[in-house]
Amino acid sequence: MLLEFYILLIPFCVVPVFLVSLDCLNKIAELKRNSHSVIDFDKFVKRKGEGDDVDIDIAKLLDIEKIAV
């Protein structure tokens, strides 16, 4: 009787906890991947403005204050 209880306990209790843990780790990893792909436009234009002549001209044309939201 005790052996059958453990046989039922493992698949119905331990495996779901393991799967939920894997899903949580997957969601955390996905959030980290997505957060690295976001570009801050203000910082990008400021860095481009410190570059070569072409980048400086582009940064002047893309004045942040002139962009409408």
N, C-alpha and C positions, 0 to 999 in steps of 0.2 A: 504494500500500500504506500509506503513512504517513497519507494523508488518511482512509482507512477506519479506521485505528487511532484517530485523533482523534474521528471521528464516533462510535465506540463508547465512547471514554473519557468524553466529556462526559455522556451520559445515565446511564451506569452508575456513575460515580464522583462527579461533581460534584453531580448532582441529589439523591442520597440524603444527602449531607453537608448540603446546603441544607435538606432536609426535616427532618432530625434537629435542626438548629439552630433552625428555626422551632418545632418541638415543645418544645424546651427553653425557649425564650423564652415560649411559651404557658403552660407549667407554672409558671414563675417568676411570671408575671403573675397566674395563678390563685391561687397561694399568697399573694401580696400582697393580692389582693381578699378572700380568706377571713380573713386575719389582722386586717383592719380591722373586720370584723363581730363580733368576739369582745368581749363586755362583761365587765369585771371587776366582779363583783357587790358586793364589799366597797367599792370606790371609788364605785360607783353609789349605794349606800345612804348613804355618808358625805357625798357631794355633795347628795343629797336631804335629809339631815338639816340642812344649812345653808341650806335654802330657806325657803319660806313655812310657815305654821302647819300646813297639811295635809301637806306633805312631812315636817315634823318628826314629826307623829303617826304617819305611815306608817313612818318610819325607826325609831321607838320600838317599833312592833309587830313589825318585822322585825329583831329583835336577832340579830346574826350568831351569837352563842354558843348560841342556843336552836335553831338550825336543825340538824337531824340529817342526816348525809351518807348 
